Amino acid sequence: MTTKAEMERYGRILAGFYEGYFVRIRDDSEVTGGYYIYLVDDLAEPTDGGDYWVADKGELESFVESSQWEIEWLPE
């Protein structure tokens, strides 16, 4: 378990906002300069989810910290 953000990998949110959801962070710095944060309730058949965008690595770290996430990163 960790609160550290890992790129291009799914993780299950064990605690914090969106507990039980899966998260995936995409580095989009070459196009938009920022990062996308994707959330879904189920990997096989999602019925709920959403996304966020942050401007840089500092905002990404603040977003994850303020969400109070504990994340179990899934094997690649």
C-alpha positions as CSV (number, residue, x, y, z in Angstrom):
1,M,0.0,0.0,0.0
2,T,1.2,3.5,-0.8
3,T,0.0,7.0,-1.4
4,K,2.8,7.5,-4.0
5,A,1.4,8.1,-7.5
6,E,2.6,5.6,-10.1
7,M,2.2,6.3,-13.8
8,E,0.3,4.2,-16.4
9,R,-0.7,1.5,-13.9
10,Y,-4.0,0.6,-12.2
11,G,-4.3,0.8,-8.5
12,R,-7.2,0.1,-6.1
13,I,-8.1,2.9,-3.7
14,L,-8.2,1.2,-0.3
15,A,-8.9,4.4,1.8
16,G,-9.8,8.0,1.2
17,F,-12.0,9.6,-1.4
18,Y,-13.3,7.2,-4.0
19,E,-12.5,4.2,-1.7
20,G,-13.1,1.0,-3.7
21,Y,-12.5,2.6,-7.1
22,F,-9.6,2.0,-9.4
23,V,-7.2,4.8,-10.4
24,R,-4.8,5.2,-13.3
25,I,-2.6,8.2,-13.8
26,R,-1.4,9.2,-17.3
27,D,1.6,11.4,-17.9
28,D,0.4,13.9,-20.6
29,S,3.2,16.3,-20.1
30,E,4.3,16.2,-23.8
31,V,0.8,17.3,-25.0
32,T,-0.9,19.3,-22.2
33,G,2.0,19.7,-19.8
34,G,0.0,17.9,-17.1
35,Y,-1.4,14.6,-15.9
36,Y,-4.7,12.9,-16.2
37,I,-6.2,11.0,-13.3
38,Y,-8.8,8.4,-14.4
39,L,-11.2,6.7,-11.9
40,V,-13.5,3.7,-12.5
41,D,-15.6,1.6,-10.1
42,D,-14.8,-1.7,-11.9
43,L,-12.1,-2.7,-14.4
44,A,-14.1,-5.3,-16.3
45,E,-17.4,-3.6,-16.5
46,P,-17.3,0.0,-15.2
47,T,-20.6,1.7,-14.5
48,D,-19.2,4.8,-12.8
49,G,-16.1,6.9,-13.0
50,G,-14.6,10.2,-14.0
51,D,-11.4,12.0,-14.6
52,Y,-9.3,14.9,-13.4
53,W,-6.5,16.9,-14.9
54,V,-3.7,18.6,-13.0
55,A,-1.1,21.0,-14.5
56,D,2.2,19.5,-13.1
57,K,3.9,17.0,-10.8
58,G,3.4,19.3,-7.8
59,E,-0.4,19.5,-8.4
60,L,-0.5,15.8,-8.9
61,E,1.2,15.1,-5.5
62,S,-1.1,17.6,-3.8
63,F,-4.2,16.0,-5.4
64,V,-3.2,12.5,-4.2
65,E,-2.3,13.8,-0.8
66,S,-5.6,15.8,-0.3
67,S,-7.6,12.8,-1.5
68,Q,-6.1,10.8,1.4
69,W,-5.6,7.8,-0.8
70,E,-4.1,4.6,0.3
71,I,-3.5,2.7,-3.0
72,E,-2.7,-0.9,-3.7
73,W,-1.0,-0.8,-7.1
74,L,-1.9,-3.8,-9.3
75,P,0.8,-5.9,-11.1
76,E,1.5,-4.6,-14.6
